[in-house]
Amino acid sequence: MTTYLLKRVVAAIVVMWAVATLVFFMLRAVPGDPLQAMLFDIGDPSAVAVLRHKYGLDRPVYVQYGLWMWNVAHGDFGASIYGSRVPVVVIIREALPRTMSLAMLAFVIAMAIAVPAGIISAVRKNSALDHGFTFAAFLGLSMPDFWLGIVLIIVFAVHLRWLPAIGYAPLSDGFWPWFKHLILPATAIGTAFSAILARMIRSSMLEVMNMDFITVARSKGLIENRVVMKHAFRNALIPVVTVTGIAFALLMAGAVVVENVFAIKGLGRVLIQGILNRDYPVVQGAILVVSAIFVATNLVVDVLYTFIDPRIRLR
């Protein structure tokens, strides 16, 4: 297993290098000049030339690429072109905990809804509960997360005044301030995710419950709850864990719209703003972090397989 993990780490480094290289050259292939955008196309040409030299944008692209890769290898993502030249590491360090908090709370909400709903739907196939959960799942899939977020703001923040409509409070301020600022956006994101996951659990459970070893377990006289949870659910987890791992990584990178609705300056919002401003260092650093999250999540999923099903061995 150690050899396997080492190979995956090496592969992860290669993947991240390929992503960084692709993003670096694609950004510079996009029409437009970041300095002209910063000066609203009315800046003094001599001032633009000075800034271009200051930021190293007047050098050949391959020289810029080599210097940037060297700095990244030493943990330096550069500094934002805009404002007071804030280091990209500082920007990401401020934004990443907000996105991680939002994604993790949304993940917990989605799992709390999806796991019991998927199991009950599979055990009581074609019952009223199954049809009800199926209808709720399709309803959840059909509602855009940003629309649900606006509805939640109107109901719980404007009318009932139970929760704040916008903003973020760090966990260091206390659990309740952190929770009440994130519960609405996390619910908006987690609802659609729970619908997808519940349908996956139901489908996987139905497939497993028709297998011979479930019949054998029942013939031994095991109670139904034990058959469902220990035998059926555990063996149904492999495809579910795969989808869950990918979806969690997508939650980390894809909460852009909801972050804007609730005015949370997370990683997604930073990335979009960097793209709009053509802020090369910010975009490159943010995408590298997102890539690292995807790679790490896939590695964790592969390792989890061995705990879920001992027959799987990582070589």
ChimeraX commands (.cxc) that place a marker at each C-alpha (Angstrom):
marker #1 position 0.00,0.00,0.00 radius 0.5
marker #1 position 2.93,2.35,0.71 radius 0.5
marker #1 position 4.20,1.88,-2.84 radius 0.5
marker #1 position 0.73,2.58,-4.19 radius 0.5
marker #1 position 0.45,5.79,-2.16 radius 0.5
marker #1 position 3.89,6.95,-3.30 radius 0.5
marker #1 position 2.93,6.36,-6.92 radius 0.5
marker #1 position -0.29,8.32,-6.40 radius 0.5
marker #1 position 1.58,11.21,-4.82 radius 0.5
marker #1 position 3.99,11.34,-7.76 radius 0.5
marker #1 position 1.05,11.16,-10.17 radius 0.5
marker #1 position -0.67,13.97,-8.23 radius 0.5
marker #1 position 2.41,16.18,-8.59 radius 0.5
marker #1 position 2.47,15.52,-12.34 radius 0.5
marker #1 position -1.25,16.30,-12.65 radius 0.5
marker #1 position -0.90,19.56,-10.73 radius 0.5
marker #1 position 2.10,20.54,-12.85 radius 0.5
marker #1 position 0.08,19.86,-16.01 radius 0.5
marker #1 position -2.87,21.90,-14.68 radius 0.5
marker #1 position -0.60,24.77,-13.66 radius 0.5
marker #1 position 1.09,24.79,-17.08 radius 0.5
marker #1 position -2.22,24.69,-18.95 radius 0.5
marker #1 position -3.73,27.49,-16.86 radius 0.5
marker #1 position -0.60,29.65,-17.15 radius 0.5
marker #1 position -0.54,29.60,-20.96 radius 0.5
marker #1 position -4.33,29.69,-21.43 radius 0.5
marker #1 position -4.61,32.84,-19.30 radius 0.5
marker #1 position -2.05,34.58,-21.47 radius 0.5
marker #1 position -3.80,33.41,-24.63 radius 0.5
marker #1 position -7.02,35.17,-23.59 radius 0.5
marker #1 position -7.40,38.55,-25.34 radius 0.5
marker #1 position -6.91,41.56,-23.10 radius 0.5
marker #1 position -4.25,43.15,-20.94 radius 0.5
marker #1 position -4.54,42.97,-17.13 radius 0.5
marker #1 position -2.81,46.34,-16.73 radius 0.5
marker #1 position -5.11,48.05,-19.23 radius 0.5
marker #1 position -8.07,46.50,-17.43 radius 0.5
marker #1 position -6.75,47.78,-14.11 radius 0.5
marker #1 position -6.31,51.30,-15.50 radius 0.5
marker #1 position -9.65,51.15,-17.38 radius 0.5
marker #1 position -7.87,51.52,-20.75 radius 0.5
marker #1 position -7.16,55.22,-20.05 radius 0.5
marker #1 position -3.79,54.92,-18.34 radius 0.5
marker #1 position -0.68,56.75,-19.48 radius 0.5
marker #1 position 1.26,54.41,-21.81 radius 0.5
marker #1 position 4.49,55.23,-19.99 radius 0.5
marker #1 position 2.88,54.31,-16.64 radius 0.5
marker #1 position 1.61,51.07,-18.14 radius 0.5
marker #1 position 5.13,50.28,-19.37 radius 0.5
marker #1 position 6.54,50.92,-15.89 radius 0.5
marker #1 position 3.95,48.63,-14.28 radius 0.5
marker #1 position 4.54,45.98,-16.92 radius 0.5
marker #1 position 8.25,45.99,-16.11 radius 0.5
marker #1 position 7.55,46.02,-12.36 radius 0.5
marker #1 position 5.32,42.95,-12.56 radius 0.5
marker #1 position 7.60,41.15,-15.02 radius 0.5
marker #1 position 4.96,41.07,-17.76 radius 0.5
marker #1 position 7.38,42.49,-20.31 radius 0.5
marker #1 position 9.53,39.36,-20.19 radius 0.5
marker #1 position 9.12,36.46,-22.63 radius 0.5
marker #1 position 6.32,34.09,-21.67 radius 0.5
marker #1 position 8.66,31.15,-21.17 radius 0.5
marker #1 position 10.76,33.23,-18.75 radius 0.5
marker #1 position 7.63,34.21,-16.80 radius 0.5
marker #1 position 6.60,30.57,-16.71 radius 0.5
marker #1 position 9.98,29.37,-15.46 radius 0.5
marker #1 position 10.14,32.01,-12.72 radius 0.5
marker #1 position 6.57,31.30,-11.61 radius 0.5
marker #1 position 7.11,27.53,-11.45 radius 0.5
marker #1 position 10.32,28.06,-9.47 radius 0.5
marker #1 position 8.49,30.28,-6.99 radius 0.5
marker #1 position 5.57,27.83,-6.70 radius 0.5
marker #1 position 8.01,25.03,-5.92 radius 0.5
marker #1 position 9.18,27.16,-3.01 radius 0.5
marker #1 position 5.65,27.93,-1.80 radius 0.5
marker #1 position 5.39,31.39,-3.33 radius 0.5
marker #1 position 2.36,31.95,-5.59 radius 0.5
marker #1 position 3.25,35.58,-6.22 radius 0.5
marker #1 position 1.20,38.66,-5.38 radius 0.5
marker #1 position -2.02,40.09,-6.74 radius 0.5
marker #1 position -1.58,42.60,-9.53 radius 0.5
marker #1 position -4.32,44.77,-8.07 radius 0.5
marker #1 position -4.47,46.95,-4.99 radius 0.5
marker #1 position -1.63,46.81,-2.49 radius 0.5
marker #1 position 0.05,43.73,-4.01 radius 0.5
marker #1 position -1.35,41.33,-1.42 radius 0.5
marker #1 position 0.40,37.92,-1.62 radius 0.5
marker #1 position -1.76,35.23,-3.21 radius 0.5
marker #1 position -1.01,32.91,-0.28 radius 0.5
marker #1 position -2.61,35.45,2.07 radius 0.5
marker #1 position -5.69,35.78,-0.16 radius 0.5
marker #1 position -6.15,32.01,-0.36 radius 0.5
marker #1 position -5.50,31.59,3.39 radius 0.5
marker #1 position -8.37,33.99,4.09 radius 0.5
marker #1 position -10.76,32.54,1.50 radius 0.5
marker #1 position -10.14,28.80,1.85 radius 0.5
marker #1 position -11.50,28.36,5.43 radius 0.5
marker #1 position -14.76,30.04,4.37 radius 0.5
marker #1 position -15.23,27.73,1.41 radius 0.5
marker #1 position -14.18,24.67,3.42 radius 0.5
marker #1 position -16.61,25.56,6.23 radius 0.5
marker #1 position -19.44,26.04,3.74 radius 0.5
marker #1 position -18.66,22.83,1.85 radius 0.5
marker #1 position -18.29,20.71,4.99 radius 0.5
marker #1 position -21.54,21.94,6.54 radius 0.5
marker #1 position -23.34,21.43,3.22 radius 0.5
marker #1 position -21.86,17.93,3.06 radius 0.5
marker #1 position -23.09,17.08,6.57 radius 0.5
marker #1 position -26.59,18.38,5.76 radius 0.5
marker #1 position -26.67,16.43,2.51 radius 0.5
marker #1 position -25.56,13.19,4.18 radius 0.5
marker #1 position -28.08,13.61,7.01 radius 0.5
marker #1 position -30.86,13.86,4.42 radius 0.5
marker #1 position -29.62,11.45,1.76 radius 0.5
marker #1 position -28.53,8.39,3.75 radius 0.5
marker #1 position -31.82,7.68,5.57 radius 0.5
marker #1 position -33.86,8.71,2.51 radius 0.5
marker #1 position -31.90,6.41,0.18 radius 0.5
marker #1 position -32.01,3.43,2.56 radius 0.5
marker #1 position -35.73,3.78,3.28 radius 0.5
marker #1 position -36.52,4.16,-0.43 radius 0.5
marker #1 position -34.61,0.95,-1.22 radius 0.5
marker #1 position -36.04,-1.09,1.66 radius 0.5
marker #1 position -39.60,0.07,0.93 radius 0.5
marker #1 position -39.41,0.01,-2.84 radius 0.5
marker #1 position -42.53,1.31,-4.64 radius 0.5
marker #1 position -44.18,2.31,-1.35 radius 0.5
marker #1 position -45.67,5.72,-0.60 radius 0.5
marker #1 position -42.45,6.68,1.20 radius 0.5
marker #1 position -40.37,5.65,-1.80 radius 0.5
marker #1 position -42.52,7.71,-4.16 radius 0.5
marker #1 position -42.45,10.64,-1.75 radius 0.5
marker #1 position -38.67,10.60,-1.47 radius 0.5
marker #1 position -38.37,10.23,-5.26 radius 0.5
marker #1 position -40.58,13.27,-5.78 radius 0.5
marker #1 position -38.58,15.25,-3.20 radius 0.5
marker #1 position -35.32,14.23,-4.90 radius 0.5
marker #1 position -36.49,15.42,-8.32 radius 0.5
marker #1 position -37.77,18.62,-6.73 radius 0.5
marker #1 position -34.38,19.19,-5.10 radius 0.5
marker #1 position -32.58,18.57,-8.39 radius 0.5
marker #1 position -34.83,21.00,-10.25 radius 0.5
marker #1 position -34.22,23.91,-7.86 radius 0.5
marker #1 position -31.05,25.94,-8.59 radius 0.5
marker #1 position -29.04,26.43,-5.43 radius 0.5
marker #1 position -28.88,30.22,-5.86 radius 0.5
marker #1 position -32.69,30.39,-6.21 radius 0.5
marker #1 position -33.16,28.29,-3.08 radius 0.5
marker #1 position -30.64,30.52,-1.31 radius 0.5
marker #1 position -32.68,33.64,-2.17 radius 0.5
marker #1 position -35.87,31.94,-0.95 radius 0.5
marker #1 position -34.17,31.00,2.33 radius 0.5
marker #1 position -32.98,34.59,2.77 radius 0.5
marker #1 position -36.50,35.95,2.21 radius 0.5
marker #1 position -38.07,33.49,4.66 radius 0.5
marker #1 position -35.54,33.15,7.48 radius 0.5
marker #1 position -33.62,36.44,7.27 radius 0.5
marker #1 position -36.15,39.00,6.03 radius 0.5
marker #1 position -39.51,37.80,7.35 radius 0.5
marker #1 position -38.65,35.71,10.40 radius 0.5
marker #1 position -35.35,37.50,11.18 radius 0.5
marker #1 position -33.90,34.36,12.71 radius 0.5
marker #1 position -30.66,34.29,10.74 radius 0.5
marker #1 position -28.34,36.79,9.03 radius 0.5
marker #1 position -28.79,37.22,5.29 radius 0.5
marker #1 position -25.16,37.78,4.31 radius 0.5
marker #1 position -21.64,37.62,5.64 radius 0.5
marker #1 position -19.39,35.12,7.37 radius 0.5
marker #1 position -18.17,34.71,10.94 radius 0.5
marker #1 position -15.04,32.62,11.58 radius 0.5
marker #1 position -15.24,29.68,13.92 radius 0.5
marker #1 position -12.92,31.53,16.28 radius 0.5
marker #1 position -15.83,33.88,17.06 radius 0.5
marker #1 position -17.79,30.94,18.45 radius 0.5
marker #1 position -19.75,28.02,17.07 radius 0.5
marker #1 position -23.15,29.72,16.99 radius 0.5
marker #1 position -22.07,32.86,15.04 radius 0.5
marker #1 position -20.23,30.60,12.58 radius 0.5
marker #1 position -23.20,28.24,12.27 radius 0.5
marker #1 position -25.93,30.86,11.87 radius 0.5
marker #1 position -24.04,32.59,9.06 radius 0.5
marker #1 position -23.49,29.34,7.14 radius 0.5
marker #1 position -26.66,27.32,7.72 radius 0.5
marker #1 position -28.65,29.04,4.95 radius 0.5
marker #1 position -26.02,28.83,2.17 radius 0.5
marker #1 position -25.06,25.30,3.28 radius 0.5
marker #1 position -28.71,24.23,3.09 radius 0.5
marker #1 position -29.04,25.78,-0.37 radius 0.5
marker #1 position -26.01,23.84,-1.63 radius 0.5
marker #1 position -26.61,20.62,0.31 radius 0.5
marker #1 position -30.20,20.15,-0.84 radius 0.5
marker #1 position -29.34,19.47,-4.48 radius 0.5
marker #1 position -26.39,17.31,-3.43 radius 0.5
marker #1 position -28.60,15.26,-1.10 radius 0.5
marker #1 position -31.03,14.57,-3.93 radius 0.5
marker #1 position -28.27,13.16,-6.14 radius 0.5
marker #1 position -26.76,11.12,-3.32 radius 0.5
marker #1 position -30.13,9.71,-2.17 radius 0.5
marker #1 position -30.88,8.41,-5.67 radius 0.5
marker #1 position -27.41,6.85,-5.86 radius 0.5
marker #1 position -27.83,5.13,-2.48 radius 0.5
marker #1 position -31.26,3.81,-3.46 radius 0.5
marker #1 position -30.02,2.43,-6.79 radius 0.5
marker #1 position -26.93,0.82,-5.23 radius 0.5
marker #1 position -28.93,-0.65,-2.33 radius 0.5
marker #1 position -31.52,-2.19,-4.66 radius 0.5
marker #1 position -28.76,-3.85,-6.68 radius 0.5
marker #1 position -27.07,-5.30,-3.59 radius 0.5
marker #1 position -30.29,-6.46,-1.91 radius 0.5
marker #1 position -31.03,-8.74,-4.87 radius 0.5
marker #1 position -27.74,-10.63,-4.46 radius 0.5
marker #1 position -27.40,-14.15,-3.09 radius 0.5
marker #1 position -25.51,-13.28,0.10 radius 0.5
marker #1 position -28.45,-11.12,1.27 radius 0.5
marker #1 position -30.74,-14.13,0.81 radius 0.5
marker #1 position -28.27,-16.27,2.79 radius 0.5
marker #1 position -28.13,-13.67,5.58 radius 0.5
marker #1 position -31.91,-13.66,5.84 radius 0.5
marker #1 position -32.06,-17.45,5.76 radius 0.5
marker #1 position -29.79,-17.50,8.83 radius 0.5
marker #1 position -32.47,-15.69,10.75 radius 0.5
marker #1 position -30.72,-12.34,11.04 radius 0.5
marker #1 position -33.01,-9.45,11.86 radius 0.5
marker #1 position -33.84,-7.19,8.92 radius 0.5
marker #1 position -32.11,-4.13,10.33 radius 0.5
marker #1 position -28.84,-6.06,10.63 radius 0.5
marker #1 position -29.20,-7.42,7.09 radius 0.5
marker #1 position -29.85,-3.93,5.71 radius 0.5
marker #1 position -27.19,-1.97,7.60 radius 0.5
marker #1 position -24.32,-4.44,8.03 radius 0.5
marker #1 position -24.59,-6.44,4.83 radius 0.5
marker #1 position -26.52,-4.47,2.21 radius 0.5
marker #1 position -25.56,-0.88,3.03 radius 0.5
marker #1 position -21.87,-1.59,3.52 radius 0.5
marker #1 position -21.60,-3.42,0.19 radius 0.5
marker #1 position -23.54,-0.65,-1.52 radius 0.5
marker #1 position -21.06,2.02,-0.40 radius 0.5
marker #1 position -18.39,1.62,-3.08 radius 0.5
marker #1 position -20.16,3.58,-5.87 radius 0.5
marker #1 position -21.68,5.92,-3.27 radius 0.5
marker #1 position -18.28,6.81,-1.82 radius 0.5
marker #1 position -16.93,7.47,-5.32 radius 0.5
marker #1 position -19.74,9.89,-6.12 radius 0.5
marker #1 position -19.54,11.43,-2.65 radius 0.5
marker #1 position -15.82,12.11,-2.94 radius 0.5
marker #1 position -16.15,13.76,-6.33 radius 0.5
marker #1 position -19.19,15.76,-5.18 radius 0.5
marker #1 position -17.38,17.00,-2.07 radius 0.5
marker #1 position -14.52,18.28,-4.23 radius 0.5
marker #1 position -17.09,19.95,-6.49 radius 0.5
marker #1 position -18.68,21.55,-3.43 radius 0.5
marker #1 position -15.29,23.04,-2.57 radius 0.5
marker #1 position -14.86,24.50,-6.04 radius 0.5
marker #1 position -18.42,25.07,-7.17 radius 0.5
marker #1 position -20.08,27.21,-4.51 radius 0.5
marker #1 position -19.34,30.36,-6.50 radius 0.5
marker #1 position -22.92,31.52,-7.11 radius 0.5
marker #1 position -24.08,30.83,-3.58 radius 0.5
marker #1 position -21.03,32.59,-2.15 radius 0.5
marker #1 position -21.99,35.66,-4.17 radius 0.5
marker #1 position -25.64,35.47,-3.08 radius 0.5
marker #1 position -24.64,35.40,0.59 radius 0.5
marker #1 position -21.63,37.77,0.17 radius 0.5
marker #1 position -19.12,35.18,1.38 radius 0.5
marker #1 position -15.66,35.84,-0.02 radius 0.5
marker #1 position -14.64,32.25,-0.42 radius 0.5
marker #1 position -12.29,30.57,-2.84 radius 0.5
marker #1 position -14.82,30.42,-5.67 radius 0.5
marker #1 position -15.60,34.11,-5.44 radius 0.5
marker #1 position -11.89,34.96,-5.33 radius 0.5
marker #1 position -11.31,32.83,-8.44 radius 0.5
marker #1 position -14.14,34.46,-10.42 radius 0.5
marker #1 position -13.02,37.95,-9.42 radius 0.5
marker #1 position -9.46,37.10,-10.43 radius 0.5
marker #1 position -10.65,35.89,-13.84 radius 0.5
marker #1 position -12.71,39.04,-14.41 radius 0.5
marker #1 position -9.74,41.22,-13.43 radius 0.5
marker #1 position -7.24,39.09,-15.38 radius 0.5
marker #1 position -5.26,38.81,-12.15 radius 0.5
marker #1 position -2.90,36.07,-13.29 radius 0.5
marker #1 position -1.26,35.19,-9.94 radius 0.5
marker #1 position -4.59,34.92,-8.09 radius 0.5
marker #1 position -6.21,32.73,-10.76 radius 0.5
marker #1 position -3.18,30.46,-11.03 radius 0.5
marker #1 position -2.88,30.06,-7.25 radius 0.5
marker #1 position -6.60,29.43,-6.74 radius 0.5
marker #1 position -6.75,26.79,-9.48 radius 0.5
marker #1 position -3.70,25.03,-8.05 radius 0.5
marker #1 position -5.43,24.82,-4.66 radius 0.5
marker #1 position -8.65,23.52,-6.26 radius 0.5
marker #1 position -6.63,20.91,-8.18 radius 0.5
marker #1 position -4.92,19.82,-4.97 radius 0.5
marker #1 position -8.33,19.39,-3.32 radius 0.5
marker #1 position -9.57,17.18,-6.17 radius 0.5
marker #1 position -6.41,15.06,-6.17 radius 0.5
marker #1 position -6.42,14.65,-2.37 radius 0.5
marker #1 position -10.12,13.75,-2.35 radius 0.5
marker #1 position -9.63,11.05,-4.97 radius 0.5
marker #1 position -6.73,9.61,-2.98 radius 0.5
marker #1 position -8.82,9.53,0.21 radius 0.5
marker #1 position -11.64,7.78,-1.67 radius 0.5
marker #1 position -9.24,5.10,-2.94 radius 0.5
marker #1 position -7.97,4.46,0.58 radius 0.5
marker #1 position -11.52,4.30,1.97 radius 0.5
marker #1 position -12.28,1.45,-0.44 radius 0.5
marker #1 position -10.00,-0.85,1.55 radius 0.5
marker #1 position -11.87,-0.13,4.79 radius 0.5
marker #1 position -15.32,-0.55,3.21 radius 0.5
marker #1 position -14.47,-3.77,1.37 radius 0.5
marker #1 position -11.47,-5.75,2.74 radius 0.5
marker #1 position -11.34,-7.69,-0.56 radius 0.5
marker #1 position -9.94,-4.58,-2.22 radius 0.5
marker #1 position -6.20,-4.23,-1.88 radius 0.5
marker #1 position -4.22,-1.23,-3.07 radius 0.5
marker #1 position -1.12,-2.34,-4.92 radius 0.5
marker link #1:1,2 radius 0.2
marker link #1:2,3 radius 0.2
marker link #1:3,4 radius 0.2
marker link #1:4,5 radius 0.2
marker link #1:5,6 radius 0.2
marker link #1:6,7 radius 0.2
marker link #1:7,8 radius 0.2
marker link #1:8,9 radius 0.2
marker link #1:9,10 radius 0.2
marker link #1:10,11 radius 0.2
marker link #1:11,12 radius 0.2
marker link #1:12,13 radius 0.2
marker link #1:13,14 radius 0.2
marker link #1:14,15 radius 0.2
marker link #1:15,16 radius 0.2
marker link #1:16,17 radius 0.2
marker link #1:17,18 radius 0.2
marker link #1:18,19 radius 0.2
marker link #1:19,20 radius 0.2
marker link #1:20,21 radius 0.2
marker link #1:21,22 radius 0.2
marker link #1:22,23 radius 0.2
marker link #1:23,24 radius 0.2
marker link #1:24,25 radius 0.2
marker link #1:25,26 radius 0.2
marker link #1:26,27 radius 0.2
marker link #1:27,28 radius 0.2
marker link #1:28,29 radius 0.2
marker link #1:29,30 radius 0.2
marker link #1:30,31 radius 0.2
marker link #1:31,32 radius 0.2
marker link #1:32,33 radius 0.2
marker link #1:33,34 radius 0.2
marker link #1:34,35 radius 0.2
marker link #1:35,36 radius 0.2
marker link #1:36,37 radius 0.2
marker link #1:37,38 radius 0.2
marker link #1:38,39 radius 0.2
marker link #1:39,40 radius 0.2
marker link #1:40,41 radius 0.2
marker link #1:41,42 radius 0.2
marker link #1:42,43 radius 0.2
marker link #1:43,44 radius 0.2
marker link #1:44,45 radius 0.2
marker link #1:45,46 radius 0.2
marker link #1:46,47 radius 0.2
marker link #1:47,48 radius 0.2
marker link #1:48,49 radius 0.2
marker link #1:49,50 radius 0.2
marker link #1:50,51 radius 0.2
marker link #1:51,52 radius 0.2
marker link #1:52,53 radius 0.2
marker link #1:53,54 radius 0.2
marker link #1:54,55 radius 0.2
marker link #1:55,56 radius 0.2
marker link #1:56,57 radius 0.2
marker link #1:57,58 radius 0.2
marker link #1:58,59 radius 0.2
marker link #1:59,60 radius 0.2
marker link #1:60,61 radius 0.2
marker link #1:61,62 radius 0.2
marker link #1:62,63 radius 0.2
marker link #1:63,64 radius 0.2
marker link #1:64,65 radius 0.2
marker link #1:65,66 radius 0.2
marker link #1:66,67 radius 0.2
marker link #1:67,68 radius 0.2
marker link #1:68,69 radius 0.2
marker link #1:69,70 radius 0.2
marker link #1:70,71 radius 0.2
marker link #1:71,72 radius 0.2
marker link #1:72,73 radius 0.2
marker link #1:73,74 radius 0.2
marker link #1:74,75 radius 0.2
marker link #1:75,76 radius 0.2
marker link #1:76,77 radius 0.2
marker link #1:77,78 radius 0.2
marker link #1:78,79 radius 0.2
marker link #1:79,80 radius 0.2
marker link #1:80,81 radius 0.2
marker link #1:81,82 radius 0.2
marker link #1:82,83 radius 0.2
marker link #1:83,84 radius 0.2
marker link #1:84,85 radius 0.2
marker link #1:85,86 radius 0.2
marker link #1:86,87 radius 0.2
marker link #1:87,88 radius 0.2
marker link #1:88,89 radius 0.2
marker link #1:89,90 radius 0.2
marker link #1:90,91 radius 0.2
marker link #1:91,92 radius 0.2
marker link #1:92,93 radius 0.2
marker link #1:93,94 radius 0.2
marker link #1:94,95 radius 0.2
marker link #1:95,96 radius 0.2
marker link #1:96,97 radius 0.2
marker link #1:97,98 radius 0.2
marker link #1:98,99 radius 0.2
marker link #1:99,100 radius 0.2
marker link #1:100,101 radius 0.2
marker link #1:101,102 radius 0.2
marker link #1:102,103 radius 0.2
marker link #1:103,104 radius 0.2
marker link #1:104,105 radius 0.2
marker link #1:105,106 radius 0.2
marker link #1:106,107 radius 0.2
marker link #1:107,108 radius 0.2
marker link #1:108,109 radius 0.2
marker link #1:109,110 radius 0.2
marker link #1:110,111 radius 0.2
marker link #1:111,112 radius 0.2
marker link #1:112,113 radius 0.2
marker link #1:113,114 radius 0.2
marker link #1:114,115 radius 0.2
marker link #1:115,116 radius 0.2
marker link #1:116,117 radius 0.2
marker link #1:117,118 radius 0.2
marker link #1:118,119 radius 0.2
marker link #1:119,120 radius 0.2
marker link #1:120,121 radius 0.2
marker link #1:121,122 radius 0.2
marker link #1:122,123 radius 0.2
marker link #1:123,124 radius 0.2
marker link #1:124,125 radius 0.2
marker link #1:125,126 radius 0.2
marker link #1:126,127 radius 0.2
marker link #1:127,128 radius 0.2
marker link #1:128,129 radius 0.2
marker link #1:129,130 radius 0.2
marker link #1:130,131 radius 0.2
marker link #1:131,132 radius 0.2
marker link #1:132,133 radius 0.2
marker link #1:133,134 radius 0.2
marker link #1:134,135 radius 0.2
marker link #1:135,136 radius 0.2
marker link #1:136,137 radius 0.2
marker link #1:137,138 radius 0.2
marker link #1:138,139 radius 0.2
marker link #1:139,140 radius 0.2
marker link #1:140,141 radius 0.2
marker link #1:141,142 radius 0.2
marker link #1:142,143 radius 0.2
marker link #1:143,144 radius 0.2
marker link #1:144,145 radius 0.2
marker link #1:145,146 radius 0.2
marker link #1:146,147 radius 0.2
marker link #1:147,148 radius 0.2
marker link #1:148,149 radius 0.2
marker link #1:149,150 radius 0.2
marker link #1:150,151 radius 0.2
marker link #1:151,152 radius 0.2
marker link #1:152,153 radius 0.2
marker link #1:153,154 radius 0.2
marker link #1:154,155 radius 0.2
marker link #1:155,156 radius 0.2
marker link #1:156,157 radius 0.2
marker link #1:157,158 radius 0.2
marker link #1:158,159 radius 0.2
marker link #1:159,160 radius 0.2
marker link #1:160,161 radius 0.2
marker link #1:161,162 radius 0.2
marker link #1:162,163 radius 0.2
marker link #1:163,164 radius 0.2
marker link #1:164,165 radius 0.2
marker link #1:165,166 radius 0.2
marker link #1:166,167 radius 0.2
marker link #1:167,168 radius 0.2
marker link #1:168,169 radius 0.2
marker link #1:169,170 radius 0.2
marker link #1:170,171 radius 0.2
marker link #1:171,172 radius 0.2
marker link #1:172,173 radius 0.2
marker link #1:173,174 radius 0.2
marker link #1:174,175 radius 0.2
marker link #1:175,176 radius 0.2
marker link #1:176,177 radius 0.2
marker link #1:177,178 radius 0.2
marker link #1:178,179 radius 0.2
marker link #1:179,180 radius 0.2
marker link #1:180,181 radius 0.2
marker link #1:181,182 radius 0.2
marker link #1:182,183 radius 0.2
marker link #1:183,184 radius 0.2
marker link #1:184,185 radius 0.2
marker link #1:185,186 radius 0.2
marker link #1:186,187 radius 0.2
marker link #1:187,188 radius 0.2
marker link #1:188,189 radius 0.2
marker link #1:189,190 radius 0.2
marker link #1:190,191 radius 0.2
marker link #1:191,192 radius 0.2
marker link #1:192,193 radius 0.2
marker link #1:193,194 radius 0.2
marker link #1:194,195 radius 0.2
marker link #1:195,196 radius 0.2
marker link #1:196,197 radius 0.2
marker link #1:197,198 radius 0.2
marker link #1:198,199 radius 0.2
marker link #1:199,200 radius 0.2
marker link #1:200,201 radius 0.2
marker link #1:201,202 radius 0.2
marker link #1:202,203 radius 0.2
marker link #1:203,204 radius 0.2
marker link #1:204,205 radius 0.2
marker link #1:205,206 radius 0.2
marker link #1:206,207 radius 0.2
marker link #1:207,208 radius 0.2
marker link #1:208,209 radius 0.2
marker link #1:209,210 radius 0.2
marker link #1:210,211 radius 0.2
marker link #1:211,212 radius 0.2
marker link #1:212,213 radius 0.2
marker link #1:213,214 radius 0.2
marker link #1:214,215 radius 0.2
marker link #1:215,216 radius 0.2
marker link #1:216,217 radius 0.2
marker link #1:217,218 radius 0.2
marker link #1:218,219 radius 0.2
marker link #1:219,220 radius 0.2
marker link #1:220,221 radius 0.2
marker link #1:221,222 radius 0.2
marker link #1:222,223 radius 0.2
marker link #1:223,224 radius 0.2
marker link #1:224,225 radius 0.2
marker link #1:225,226 radius 0.2
marker link #1:226,227 radius 0.2
marker link #1:227,228 radius 0.2
marker link #1:228,229 radius 0.2
marker link #1:229,230 radius 0.2
marker link #1:230,231 radius 0.2
marker link #1:231,232 radius 0.2
marker link #1:232,233 radius 0.2
marker link #1:233,234 radius 0.2
marker link #1:234,235 radius 0.2
marker link #1:235,236 radius 0.2
marker link #1:236,237 radius 0.2
marker link #1:237,238 radius 0.2
marker link #1:238,239 radius 0.2
marker link #1:239,240 radius 0.2
marker link #1:240,241 radius 0.2
marker link #1:241,242 radius 0.2
marker link #1:242,243 radius 0.2
marker link #1:243,244 radius 0.2
marker link #1:244,245 radius 0.2
marker link #1:245,246 radius 0.2
marker link #1:246,247 radius 0.2
marker link #1:247,248 radius 0.2
marker link #1:248,249 radius 0.2
marker link #1:249,250 radius 0.2
marker link #1:250,251 radius 0.2
marker link #1:251,252 radius 0.2
marker link #1:252,253 radius 0.2
marker link #1:253,254 radius 0.2
marker link #1:254,255 radius 0.2
marker link #1:255,256 radius 0.2
marker link #1:256,257 radius 0.2
marker link #1:257,258 radius 0.2
marker link #1:258,259 radius 0.2
marker link #1:259,260 radius 0.2
marker link #1:260,261 radius 0.2
marker link #1:261,262 radius 0.2
marker link #1:262,263 radius 0.2
marker link #1:263,264 radius 0.2
marker link #1:264,265 radius 0.2
marker link #1:265,266 radius 0.2
marker link #1:266,267 radius 0.2
marker link #1:267,268 radius 0.2
marker link #1:268,269 radius 0.2
marker link #1:269,270 radius 0.2
marker link #1:270,271 radius 0.2
marker link #1:271,272 radius 0.2
marker link #1:272,273 radius 0.2
marker link #1:273,274 radius 0.2
marker link #1:274,275 radius 0.2
marker link #1:275,276 radius 0.2
marker link #1:276,277 radius 0.2
marker link #1:277,278 radius 0.2
marker link #1:278,279 radius 0.2
marker link #1:279,280 radius 0.2
marker link #1:280,281 radius 0.2
marker link #1:281,282 radius 0.2
marker link #1:282,283 radius 0.2
marker link #1:283,284 radius 0.2
marker link #1:284,285 radius 0.2
marker link #1:285,286 radius 0.2
marker link #1:286,287 radius 0.2
marker link #1:287,288 radius 0.2
marker link #1:288,289 radius 0.2
marker link #1:289,290 radius 0.2
marker link #1:290,291 radius 0.2
marker link #1:291,292 radius 0.2
marker link #1:292,293 radius 0.2
marker link #1:293,294 radius 0.2
marker link #1:294,295 radius 0.2
marker link #1:295,296 radius 0.2
marker link #1:296,297 radius 0.2
marker link #1:297,298 radius 0.2
marker link #1:298,299 radius 0.2
marker link #1:299,300 radius 0.2
marker link #1:300,301 radius 0.2
marker link #1:301,302 radius 0.2
marker link #1:302,303 radius 0.2
marker link #1:303,304 radius 0.2
marker link #1:304,305 radius 0.2
marker link #1:305,306 radius 0.2
marker link #1:306,307 radius 0.2
marker link #1:307,308 radius 0.2
marker link #1:308,309 radius 0.2
marker link #1:309,310 radius 0.2
marker link #1:310,311 radius 0.2
marker link #1:311,312 radius 0.2
marker link #1:312,313 radius 0.2
marker link #1:313,314 radius 0.2
marker link #1:314,315 radius 0.2
view
